[in-house]
C-alpha cells in the first residue's frame, strides 16, 4: 500500500468511528426515553434501526480494511459472518487482527439482529430482543472501538515504516 492509501484508510476508519459515537448517543437517548417501558411499534422500530446501524458501521470498517489491504470480500450467502471472523485473523505479512475473538463473538449477536431487521417486517420485531441488545451494547461498543483504535495504531506504524 502507498502512504496515501494507508492515510486514506485511517481517515475512513476514523470517520466510521465518529459515526459510531453518534450511534452511541442515540442508544443512550433510547435508554433514557424508554427505560423499562416498552415503546410503541414505531419506537421499537426506531431502536431496531439504531442497533442495525451499529453493526452496519462496524461492518463498513471491516469492508474498507479487507478491500484496501487487498483481501477482498468473502463470497457466498454467509459472507457477512465470514468477514466478521476474518477480522479476528492475524494474516502474516499483511495485517494484525482487527478485532479480538471476544469482540467478534459479541458483535455476532448484532450481525444476526441486523439480518433480522433487514429481512423482517418492522412490526414483527419484539422489544425483549431489543432490550437484550441494548444491555449488551456498551460492552460491544467499547470492545469494538478499543480494538479498532489498536488497529489504527498498527496502520500508523505502517505509515511511518513506509517513509
C-alpha angles and dihedrals in degrees: 000000000000123000089252092053092049092047091048092049090052090050092049092050092047089051090055089048088056089052089050089055089055090049090051089054090051091051090051090050090051091051092050094045099046107020106163093338114105109235123224120265094276091050091050091049091048093053090045090055092052090050087048090052091052093062091038090059091048091050091047088059091049093048093050091051094047093047098042094046091049099247092118125208122295118253132225137049094302096049094122091057092043092051090053092050091045090059089065092058126102101221107199115235090006114059149328119250111289093210137013122252090250091054091050090050095055092041090053090069089057091046091054091046091051088054090054091049091051096046104036134066111262093235090063093062114107127215097227091064091049093046089055092053091046087056091051095043099090093053092046094045095048093046092049095047093045093050095044092049088053089051090050087055088054090051091050089054088052089051092052092046091053092062 
